[in-house]
């Protein structure tokens, strides 16, 4: 009888350890992905695309086509 209680206790402890390790790994993966998403979002806010008025450079053919279409509408 003592052996049955010991085996049941050991199995429950082993299962608990397995679930704890799995949740730790999953939590670590989620934390890393959260931090990466925050870093990407923060760095994309810091970089502002130059507007056409600010550059002072001549428009290339693709940009000229876009501005002509927007003027026709």
N, C-alpha and C positions, 0 to 999 in steps of 0.2 A: 504494500500500500504506500509506503514511504517513497518507493521508486517511481510510482505513477504520479505522485504529486510533484516530485523533483523533475520528471520528464516534462510534465505539463508546464511547470514554471519556467524551465529552460527554453521550451519552444516559444512561450509567450515573450520571454526576454529577447530571444533571437529575432522574432517578428518585429518587436518594438524597435530594436536596433536597426533592422533593415529599413523600416519606415522612416526612422529619424535620419538615416544617411540619405535616403531618396529625397526627403523633403529638403535637406540641406543642399543637395546638388541642384535641385530644381529652383530653390530660392536663390542660390548663387547665380545661376543662369539668368533668372529674371532680373536680378539686381544689376548684373553686367549689361543686359540689354536696355534696361531703364537708363543707366548712366550714359550709354552710347547714344541713345535717342536724345537725351538732354544735351549732350555735347554737340551733336549734329544740328539740333534746333538752334542752339546758342550761336554756333559759328555761322549758320546761314543767315541769322539776323544781323550779324556784324558786317557781312559782305553785302553792299548795296550795288545793284547793277547801275552802270552809268546811264543817265538819260541822254537822249539825242541832243538836247539843248546845251548840256553841260560840257560835252566833249569838244566842240568846236571843230571837229574833223568832218570832212566831206562824207556824205552818205554813200554806202556801196549800192550796187544795183538792187540787191534784195531789199534793203531798207527803203530805197526810192520807190520800189514797186508797192511796198506796204503803205507808204505815205500817200502815194497817188490814189490808191484804192480807197483810203480813208477820206480823202478830199472829195472823191466822186460821190460818196454816200451822203 
